[in-house]
Amino acid sequence: MEFLKQHRFMFLLIFFIVILLSSMIADCEQIGVNYGMNGDNLPSASDVVSLMKNNNIGKMRIFGPNGDALRAFANSGIEVIVGVGNSELQAVASSQDSANGWVNDNIKPFYPSTNIKYIAVGNEVLGTSSNAQYVSFLVSAIKNIQTALENANLQNNIKVSTAHAMTVIGTGFPPSKGTFSDTVKDSMSTILQFLQDHGSPFMANVYPYFSYDGNRDSISLEYALFKSTSPVVTDRDLSYTNLFDAMVDTLLSAMESLGHSHLPIVITESGWPSAGKDVATIENAQTYNNNLIKHVLSNDGTPKRPGSGIETYIFALFNENKKEGDETEKHFGLFNPDEQPAYPVNFSP
C-alpha cells in the first residue's frame, strides 16, 4: 500500500509539472503587441481585434484603461495587459479607496469576458529622469492595486507588476555581471519581493535598437539585428549571438544580485523603427522584428534560461502620427493606420 501511495504521489507531481511547463510554453506560442493610440487616423478597436486575430497576434498591451478597446476585445481570446498611467500613480498610491475605484471602474466591468492577464502599474518610472516625479508613488501604487484586486477577489486571475526601462541597470556588461543602479536598488528590492510574494512577473522594455544607436563603436548592427552567425560575446560558459538575449540575461543577473533568481520575465516592449534616422529603415525594422518573433516563438529562451519561453510584446501595432519625441517614435508600427503591413512580418511559428 505504501508503494502505491508513493507512486501515486510521484504521478501527481509529474502531472502538475507537465501542466505548469505546458502553460509556460503556451504563454509564448503567440506574439504580443503594444496597442498605442497616439494617432488621429487609427482604425476602430473592433477592427484592431480582427487585424490581430487574422495575423495570429495573441496578446495586447494598452498603456491606460480604454473602455472602447476593452469592450472590443471581449470574447476574443486575446490576452491583455492594462496599464495604470504614470499620471495616475499619485492618486492610486495616496488612497486605497482610489485604487479600489480604479479596479472597480477599469477592470471589473470587463473581466472575465476580456482576458485581462496583467496590470502594469506605471511605465519606466525608475531610472528615468523624465519620470522622476513619480518614483515616490510607485511602490505604494503597486501595493494598493494588488489590495484592490484582492478586495475584488481577482488576485488569482490578474497579476500586478510594473514595466522597467533598461536604464535601471547600473552594470550591464558582461551579462553575468548585471546589477541594478544604486539609485533604484532600494525600490527595486521592494518590488522584486512583491513580485515573488504574489507570483507576478518582472516586466522590462528591451530595445537593442537604442543600445546599438547609442554605442555604435562597440556594438555591431548584425549583433543587434539577430544576424550574427557565431558568438559575439562569450561570458564564462555562455555565448551570445544577439544583443536581445544579452540584455535579457543582464536583467536576470541583476535580479539574482538582489536574491531573486527564479522570477519569470515579460518583455513588455521591443521593436525597431522603420524611418526617422539612418539605421531606422524598413529593411532593418523588418529584419529585427521578424527575427525577434522567430526567436520568441522558438521557445529557445536565452543562454541563461535555455528552453524557457520569453513572453514578448512588440512596440508597436501602428505607426502613430501624434507620438511625441524623436521622429523615429512615429515609425515603430508593424502596420500603417490603413491596416496594411508597414513591411512583411510573419507572426506564426
Disulfide bonds with the S-S distance in Angstrom:
none
